[in-house]
Amino acid sequence: MGNVKKAKKKARVHGGWQDRLSDYVLRGLIWTALRLPVRTRLKVVSWIVRRFVAPLVGWPARVRANLYHVWPDLPEPEVRHITDQVIDNVARAFIENYDVPEMLARGARNSIGGAGLAAVEQARAAGRPVLFVSGHYGSAECARCAMVARGYQIGGLIRPMSNPFFNEHYTKNMHDICEPVFEQGRRGTMGLIKHIRDGGMAVLLFDVFDSAGVPIDFLGKPAPTLTSAADIALKTDALVVPFFGIRHADRYGFDAIFEDPIAHGDPVEMMRQATQRLEARIKDDPGQWMWLHRRWKPKRQAKHQRKRAAATMRP
């Protein structure tokens, strides 16, 4: 029995024939899409994902469930519109990552700005580390490319894909944009902290569910939120700057916006402020946030609350 478990674990790590087949199909689609002019490519991939892929894997239902969880009175036409925009954004972000030179060239052409940009430039001149905090809104990678194209070196922490073959080329793209890039985990986190402590800049996306997080209201509903970004900033004296890559109406251009830094203090309060900044962006244009994320998981949260309540009642 032990040998069977080890074999299954090895297959998950190295990938089976299903993962290999999926990767071959995906590589073929990516190769074909990259033969098209960039604007046509984005429109075609978006159309394919919205009309075929998304319904097949249940994305529209997941988006709708999250929307109704936080905005139960949202009119049906608006729900449909937001759902379409969300999946369009996901599709564009996916294929954009496979043409790094184009992303960097586009980043150099598009604008950067915001009330926090001056503070970022001052920190860079002084050699002070900067931690950019954001969510899955618009395109954080496009905003990163805009800065890299202007000579900034901005690292990042990425979550490995479950398919190891797909993860190989996905990770390579992240490295091609700018080094250093660290994979999520103890070793990656330690590498990221060292990079920041040495005066570097990095991006952290904080809007993901983690049962170990602190409940912080997000769009009016409690959402477990890790304080990792605040903890790292406090350890390294890094400037904490919320930033967003906001798509234009044509879904091709974008602006990289840097907001006023978040003052150092209590880690939970720092993450609450970061959450509020993201909330404001989502309320302004909800179709740019990735509502596909199971950000709240209300059933799981209720289960954890019942367990905690039972534990406190025991003698």
C-alpha positions in Angstrom: 0.0 0.0 0.0 2.9 2.4 0.8 4.5 1.8 -2.6 1.2 2.6 -4.3 0.9 5.9 -2.5 4.5 6.7 -3.4 3.8 5.9 -7.0 0.7 8.1 -7.1 2.6 11.0 -5.5 5.5 10.6 -8.0 3.0 10.7 -10.9 1.4 13.9 -9.5 4.9 15.6 -9.3 6.2 14.4 -12.7 2.9 14.3 -14.6 1.0 11.5 -16.3 0.0 11.0 -19.9 -3.1 13.1 -19.4 -1.0 16.0 -18.3 1.3 15.5 -21.2 -1.6 15.3 -23.7 -3.2 18.4 -22.3 0.1 20.3 -22.6 0.6 19.2 -26.2 -2.9 20.5 -27.1 -2.3 23.7 -25.2 1.1 24.3 -26.8 -0.5 23.8 -30.3 -3.2 26.4 -29.6 -0.6 28.8 -28.2 1.7 28.3 -31.2 -1.2 28.9 -33.6 -2.4 32.0 -31.8 1.1 33.5 -31.8 1.1 33.4 -35.6 -1.7 36.1 -35.6 -1.2 39.9 -35.2 -1.4 40.8 -31.5 -4.8 42.5 -31.5 -6.4 39.8 -33.6 -4.8 37.2 -31.4 -6.3 38.6 -28.2 -9.7 38.8 -29.8 -9.6 35.3 -31.2 -8.4 33.7 -27.9 -10.9 35.7 -25.9 -13.7 34.5 -28.2 -12.6 30.8 -28.0 -12.3 30.9 -24.2 -15.6 32.7 -23.7 -17.7 30.6 -26.1 -16.2 27.1 -25.6 -13.6 26.7 -22.8 -15.3 28.7 -20.1 -18.8 27.0 -20.3 -17.0 23.6 -20.5 -15.2 24.0 -17.2 -17.9 25.9 -15.4 -16.4 29.4 -15.2 -19.6 31.4 -15.8 -21.3 29.6 -12.9 -18.4 30.3 -10.5 -18.3 34.0 -11.5 -22.1 34.3 -11.0 -22.0 32.6 -7.6 -19.3 35.0 -6.3 -21.2 38.0 -7.7 -24.5 37.0 -6.0 -22.6 36.2 -2.8 -21.5 39.9 -2.4 -24.1 41.7 -4.5 -27.3 39.6 -4.4 -29.5 42.3 -5.9 -27.3 42.8 -9.0 -29.5 42.9 -12.1 -29.2 39.9 -14.4 -28.0 41.9 -17.5 -25.2 43.4 -15.4 -24.2 39.9 -14.1 -24.0 38.7 -17.7 -21.9 41.7 -18.8 -19.4 41.4 -15.8 -19.1 37.6 -16.4 -18.2 38.1 -20.0 -15.6 40.8 -19.2 -14.1 38.6 -16.5 -13.5 35.7 -18.8 -12.3 38.0 -21.6 -9.7 39.4 -19.2 -8.6 35.9 -18.1 -8.2 34.8 -21.7 -6.2 37.9 -22.7 -3.9 37.7 -19.7 -3.2 34.0 -20.5 -2.1 34.5 -24.1 -0.3 37.8 -23.4 2.1 36.0 -21.1 3.4 34.0 -24.1 4.6 37.1 -26.0 7.0 38.8 -23.5 8.7 41.1 -26.1 5.3 42.5 -27.1 4.2 43.0 -23.5 7.4 44.9 -22.7 7.0 47.0 -25.9 3.4 47.8 -25.1 4.4 48.6 -21.5 6.9 51.1 -22.7 4.2 52.8 -24.8 1.5 52.9 -22.1 1.4 55.3 -19.2 2.5 54.9 -15.6 1.3 57.3 -12.9 -0.6 57.7 -9.7 0.0 59.5 -6.4 2.5 56.8 -5.2 4.8 56.9 -8.2 7.0 59.7 -6.8 7.5 57.7 -3.6 8.5 54.7 -5.6 11.1 56.7 -7.5 12.4 58.2 -4.3 12.8 54.8 -2.7 14.6 53.5 -5.8 17.0 56.4 -5.7 17.6 55.8 -2.0 18.0 52.0 -2.4 15.0 51.3 -0.2 13.1 48.1 -1.0 9.6 48.4 -2.4 6.8 45.8 -2.1 4.0 46.3 -4.6 0.7 44.8 -3.4 -2.1 44.1 -5.7 -4.9 41.7 -6.6 -6.0 39.8 -9.7 -7.3 42.9 -11.2 -6.8 44.0 -14.8 -3.3 42.7 -15.5 -0.6 42.9 -12.8 1.9 41.5 -15.3 1.2 44.3 -17.8 1.9 46.9 -15.0 5.0 45.0 -14.1 6.1 45.1 -17.8 5.5 48.9 -17.9 8.0 49.3 -15.0 10.5 46.7 -16.3 10.5 48.5 -19.7 11.6 51.7 -17.8 14.5 50.0 -16.2 13.0 48.7 -13.0 13.9 45.2 -11.7 10.8 43.8 -10.1 10.7 40.3 -8.8 7.7 38.2 -8.0 6.3 35.1 -6.2 4.3 32.7 -8.4 2.1 29.7 -7.6 3.2 26.6 -9.5 0.6 25.1 -11.9 -0.7 21.6 -11.1 0.3 20.4 -14.6 4.1 20.1 -14.4 4.5 20.3 -18.2 2.4 23.4 -18.5 4.1 24.9 -15.4 7.5 24.6 -17.2 6.7 27.1 -20.0 4.4 29.2 -17.8 7.3 29.7 -15.3 9.7 30.4 -18.1 7.6 33.3 -19.3 7.6 34.8 -15.8 11.4 34.6 -15.7 11.6 36.1 -19.2 9.8 39.2 -18.1 12.2 40.0 -15.3 14.3 38.3 -12.7 14.1 37.2 -9.9 11.0 35.0 -9.8 10.4 32.7 -6.8 8.0 29.8 -6.6 5.5 29.7 -3.7 6.8 27.7 -0.7 9.2 28.1 2.1 12.3 28.3 -0.1 10.7 30.7 -2.5 9.5 33.0 0.3 12.9 33.1 1.9 14.4 34.0 -1.5 11.9 36.7 -1.9 12.6 38.2 1.5 16.3 38.2 0.9 15.8 39.9 -2.5 13.7 42.6 -0.8 16.0 43.0 2.2 18.8 43.6 -0.2 17.0 46.7 -1.5 15.0 45.0 -4.3 11.4 45.4 -5.5 8.8 42.7 -5.8 5.1 42.1 -6.4 2.7 40.2 -4.1 -0.9 39.4 -5.0 -2.9 39.0 -1.7 -6.5 38.3 -2.8 -6.5 34.6 -2.6 -8.3 32.4 0.0 -6.1 30.8 2.7 -7.7 29.2 5.7 -4.7 30.4 7.8 -5.5 34.0 7.0 -7.2 36.6 9.2 -10.8 37.4 8.4 -11.0 40.8 6.7 -14.1 42.1 5.1 -13.8 42.1 1.3 -16.7 43.6 -0.6 -18.8 43.3 2.6 -18.1 39.7 3.3 -15.3 38.2 5.5 -12.5 36.7 3.5 -9.4 35.0 5.1 -6.4 37.1 4.2 -2.8 36.4 4.9 -0.7 39.2 6.4 2.5 37.9 4.6 2.9 41.1 2.6 2.7 43.3 5.7 4.9 41.0 7.7 7.7 41.0 5.0 7.5 44.8 4.7 7.9 45.2 8.4 10.9 42.8 8.5 12.6 44.5 5.6 11.5 48.2 6.0 10.0 48.0 2.5 7.8 50.7 1.2 4.3 49.2 0.6 2.6 50.5 -2.5 -0.7 49.3 -3.9 -0.6 49.1 -7.7 -2.9 48.1 -10.5 -2.6 47.4 -14.3 -5.9 48.8 -15.5 -7.1 47.9 -19.0 -8.4 50.5 -21.3 -11.9 50.2 -22.9 -10.3 48.6 -26.0 -8.9 45.8 -23.8 -5.5 46.2 -25.3 -4.0 49.3 -23.8 -3.5 49.8 -20.1 -2.4 52.2 -17.4 0.0 51.2 -14.5 -1.3 53.1 -11.5 0.7 53.4 -8.2 -1.3 54.6 -5.2 -0.1 56.3 -2.0 2.0 54.0 0.2 0.5 52.2 3.1 2.0 53.3 6.4 3.8 50.6 8.5 1.8 49.5 11.6 -0.3 46.6 12.7 -0.1 43.9 9.9 -3.8 43.2 9.9 -4.6 46.9 9.6 -2.1 47.2 6.8 -3.8 44.4 4.9 -7.2 45.9 5.6 -6.1 49.1 3.9 -4.7 47.1 1.0 -8.0 45.3 0.7 -9.9 48.6 0.7 -7.8 49.9 -2.1 -8.6 46.8 -4.2 -12.3 47.1 -3.3 -12.4 50.6 -4.6 -11.0 49.5 -8.0 -13.4 46.6 -8.2 -16.4 48.8 -7.5 -15.2 51.2 -10.1 -14.9 48.5 -12.8 -16.0 45.0 -11.5 -15.3 43.3 -14.8 -11.5 43.7 -14.4 -11.3 41.6 -11.2 -10.9 37.8 -11.4 -14.3 36.7 -9.9 -13.2 33.1 -10.8 -11.3 33.0 -7.5 -13.1 31.2 -4.7 -12.2 34.1 -2.5 -14.8 33.7 0.2 -15.7 29.9 0.4 -18.6 30.7 2.8 -19.4 27.0 3.5 -15.8 26.3 4.5 -15.6 29.4 6.6 -18.9 28.4 8.4 -17.5 24.9 9.0 -14.3 26.4 10.6 -16.3 28.7 12.7 -18.4 25.8 14.0 -15.2 23.9 14.9 -13.8 26.9 16.7 -17.0 27.5 18.6 -17.1 23.8 19.6 -13.5 23.9 20.8 -14.1 26.9 23.0 -17.2 25.3 24.6 -15.3 22.1 25.7 -14.3 21.9 29.4 
